[in-house]
Amino acid sequence: MKIDGQSYRSIWLDKENNSLVNIIDQRFLPHELKFVQLKTVDDAARAIKEMWVRGAPLIGITAAFGMYFATLEAKKDTDADTYIRKAAQKLLNTRPTAVNLQWAVKKQLCKIFEINDPSERIKNAFNLACQLKMEDIEVCRKIGKFGIELIEEISEKKAGKTVNILTHCNAGWLACVDWGTATSPMYQAHDKGIDIHVWVDETRPRNQGARLTAWELGEHGIPHTIITDNAGGHLMQHGMVDMCIVGTDRTTITGDVANKVGTYLKALAAKDNNVPFYVALPSSTIDWKIKDGIKDIPIEERDQDEVLSIIGLHEDEIKKVTLAPKKSQAKNYGFDVTPARLVTALITERGICEANETSIKQLFDKK
């Protein structure tokens, strides 16, 4: 995707040194475009935990490169195997909800421990991290290819009039390597000349919608409007939303969806107003072992300070401002679970399917 007309990805290898990985530090967007170099396991873990990078697919790719760093560092340790396993656990401990993190780390562990030679382990881990990065780009492109069909159907029914799409949080290219999941159909529809407009939930408390999704869409030239998190239901009641497309950090084999907190409420409003509610996801986000998302998906609880304060630009300086009374406490649940019964369909790299075990297994019969 592009920033000021120049192509970027959310994570990329340094051109001069393959042991360095560059990322966009998303904490400073949209006010400052800042790049950071990762070169150690600790760097990768910190970037994930402190949300320099975020979004399930990008978390997974960052962790994959973190495991590559682990093989580099293990060469200097007397017990390389133990070092690598500890590094893996350090990465796994950073964020509990996004299943892509586990997926990437486990893939790397299997690849690394295929052989004992330290140099070959480094080569294997590096190649796999690069492979997963490129696969993520292609997967997201395919999600958009299937998702655009849904937008085209609505556009045809409306005789070419604007298709209004509501999205929650940021499931854009900043949450992946490129294209995004929920945004990929939007980008491809816009590029094809379909008239779309996107309602962007602000997404408290970290405002990923207002800060990141709006910035992405603006850079690509897609018309959009930022709304408060609780305005979606009102818009749907008045026929101002044609469809919802959101992302997911973990989806059960039965179709329950864990996504940024507030997604469940959007799905309820969509159901009540007969608005189709789609979830866009790569297969790496499916948890093939969990069936009951509400009971079994771990929900990350983050620092209450994210709720009690807000960060923004004031007089050309990024500042934090306290919102609540000093004596007040807050609860900060990062995600909620939308039951499969509220999901119209899942949009994946293999096609579109219903949010149930039978349909998911049929779509991924070869997995």
N, C-alpha and C positions, 0 to 999 in steps of 0.2 A: 504494500500500500504506500501512499505518498504523504509527505509532509512538505508543504511549500513547493509542491511539484517534484520533489526528489523522492526516489524509492527507498523505503526502509523496511526492515523486519524488526521484530521485538527483541531478537537475540541473534548474534552472529559471531563467527570466529574473527579474531584479529588478523588482518591481512599479512602481518609480518611475523606473528608468533602464534602458532597453533595451541600453545598452552595458555592462551589468554582468551576469554570469552567476553564479548561486549553486550551490554543490555541498556535499554532505556530505563532510567530510574523513574518509575511512574508516580512516585510521591510528589514530584514537582510539577507534573502536568496539571492543567494546560498552560501554566504561566511561564514555565521554564523547561526547555528541552535539554535534559542532562543525561549524559552517557557515563556508565560506570564499567570498569573492567573487573571481572571475576577471575581469580587465579588459584583459589584454594577451596577445599571442602567447606571451611568456615565461611568463606565469602558466599558460596552458593546457599548454604543453610540460612545465613543472615538475610540474604536477598529475598528468600522465600518467606521466612518468618516475619520480617518487618515490612513485607509487601512492596519491596522495590520492584519485584515482579509479582503478578497475581493472575488469576484465571487458571482453571484446572489444567488445560493443555500446556500452557507455558510453564506452570509449576513443574509438570512432569519433565519437560525438556530441560529445564534448568537443573533439576535433580539428576538427569542423565549425564549432563556435563559435570555435575558435582562428583559423580562416581568416577568419571574420567580423571578428575583431579585426585581422587582417592588413590587410583593406581599409580599416579606420578609420585604422590607423597609416600606410598607404601614401600617404594624402592629403598627409602632411607630408614625403614623400620626393621627391627630384627624379627618381628612376627608380622609379616605382610598380610596374611589371611585375617588375623584378628583386627588389624588396623582397618582393613577394607570393610569388615562387618560392622565395626564401630562407626565408621564413616556413614555407612548405609543407615544405621539406626539414628544417627544424628540428623540426617536428612528426613527420615520418616517421622521424626518427632516434631518437625516444624509446623505442619498443618494437618489436622486429623481428618477433615471431611473430604477433600478432593482425592478421589481414588487414583487419578493419573499419577500422583506422586508414588504410591505403592507400585503401580504398574511399571513405571520407568525404572525404579530402583531394583525391583525383582528381576526385570529383564537384564539389567546390567550385571547383577550378581551372578545370574546363570551364565552369562557370556564370559565374565571375568574368570570364573572358577572352572571353565572348560579346560584350561591349561595352567601350568605352573610357572612357566617362564615369565618373569616380570615385564620384559620388553614386549612380549606378545600380548600380555594382559593389557598393557597401555594401548597398544594398537587396536585390540578388540573393543575396548571401552570407548576409544575415540571414534572408531568407525561406527559403532552402534549409536552413539549420541548424535552423530551427524546424520545417520540414516533416519533416526526417529524424528529429527528436526525436519528433514525433507518430506518424510511421510506425513507429518502434521500439516504441512502446507497443502499437499495434494488432497488429503482427507477433507480439509476445510473447503477447498475449491469444489470438491464433489458434493459436500453438504449444500453449498450454494446452488449447484447445478440442479439438485432435486428440489430445493426449497423455492427456487424461482418459479417452478411450475405452479405452486400454490398461489403465488402473487399474481401470476399471469391469469389464472382462473378468475380471481376477484376483479382484476383489471378489465377483463372481457365482460364480466357481468355488469360492471359499472360503465361500460362503453368508453373505456379509456380515461375516465375521470380518476382523480387522485386516490390511490390506495393508502389508507391510513394504518400504519403499523405501530403497535405499542411494544416497547421492549423494557426490560428491567435490568438494572446494574450494567455491567460491561461484559458482553460476550463477543467482543470485537477482535480485531487483529492484535490489539494490545494484550488480550487474554490468551492468544495463541502465538504462532510464529508469523502468520500472515492470514489475510481474509477474515478470520474470526469464524465463529459458529453461527450464532443468531444473526450476525450482520452480513455473513457471506451471501445469503439470498438477496439482501437489500442492496449490497454493492453490485451484484450481478444484474439485478433488475434495473437499477439506475443506469448502469453502463449500457444496457440494452435499449434504453430510451423509455422505459415504463415510468409513468408519473407516480412517484411515491412520496410520502411524508411520514416521518417517524416521530412518535411521541416518546420522549426520553424521560423515564423516571429519574428523579435526582439521586435516589438510592442512598438515603441516610444509613449509617452515620458517616461513612467515608466518601459519600457523594461520587461514586464511580460513574454514575450516569451523567450527572451534570459536568463532571470534570473530564472524563475519558471518552465516553460514548459520543457526547456532543462534540468534543474536539475532533474525534475521528471522522464523524459524519460531515462536519464542517470542512475539514481538509479535503474530503472527497467531493464536496459540492452537493451533498444530499440535504434537501430541506428537512428541518427538524425543529421541534419545540420542546424545551425542558418543562416538565411539570412536577409538582410536588408528588411524593410517593402515594398519597391517598387520593389523588385526583382521577386515577384511572377508572374507577367505578362510575364516577359522574360522566366521564367522556363516553363510556360504553352505554350508559342509560340513554344518552342523547344521540346515539348512532354515529359517534365521531371516531370509532375504532372499528376497522374492518377485520383485523386479525392481530393476535399477539404472537411474538416469537421471542423466546427466552433461551438462555443457555442452561447448563447444569454442571454441577461439580461431582455428582455421583447419582447414577440411575440404577435402580435395582432390576433384576431379571424380570420382575413382574411389572415394571413401568413406573414405580414411584420415583419422584424426582427431587433431589436435594439441590437447592439453588439459593442464591442470596436471599436473606430474610425479607419477606414481603412478597415473594413470588406466589406463595399459597393464596394470599388475599387477592392477587390479580386473577388467579385461576378461578377462584370462587365468583368474582365479579363477572368474568368472561362466561362462565357456565350459566349464570343467572340471566345474562343478556344475549345468549346464543351467539357469542363471538368465538370463533375458533381459536384454540390455545395450543400452539405448537412449541415443542422443545427441540432445539438443534444440538446435536452432540456427536462426537467421534466415538467409535466403539470402545476406545480406551477409557471412556468415562463410565462404562457399564460395569457394575459390580456383579459378577456372575454367581456369587455365593449368597448374597442377601436377597430375601424375598419381601420382608416387611420393612419398608423404609422408615416409617415413623418410629418403630421400636428399635431398629438395629443400626441405622446410620448415625455415627457419632457427630454431634453438632458442636462445632467450635464455639467457645465462648471467649470473646476478646476483651481487651482492656476497657474498663468503663469510661476511661478518659476520652475515647473516641465518640461517645455519646454526649458527654458533659461539655465538650468543646468542639470547635470547628476551625479548620485551617483555610485561609484564603489570602487573596492579594490585597494589600492596603498600602497605598502610596508607593507602588513599585517594590514592595517588600512582602514576602510570604510570611504571614504571622498566624499564630494560634490565638483564638479568642474563646474565653469561657462563656458558656451559654447558661448554665444552670446555677442555682444557689450553691454556695460552697459546701454546705452541710448535706446536700442531697447525694444519694447513691444511685447507681444505674446498673442495669443488666444489659449486656451486649451480646446477644446471640447472633452469630454470623450468618446462619442459614436456617431455612425451614424446609419442610418436606411437603411437596404437593402430591396427593394421592393420584394414582394412575387414572382413576375414574374421572378426574378433571382435565386430563390431557387429551386433546383431540388426536394427536399423532406425534410420533418421534421422527425427526428428520436426521438421517445418518448418512455416512459416506456410501452405504450400500443401497440406499433408497428410503422410502417412507413406510413406516409400519405403525400399527396400533400399539398403544402402551399396555401390552400384556405379555405374559410369558410365551404363549404360543406364537404370536406374531414376531416377537423378538428372536426367538429360536429359529423360526422359519427363515428370517432374513439373514441370520448369521449361522446357517446350517453347517458351514464348513469350518467354523471356528473351533 
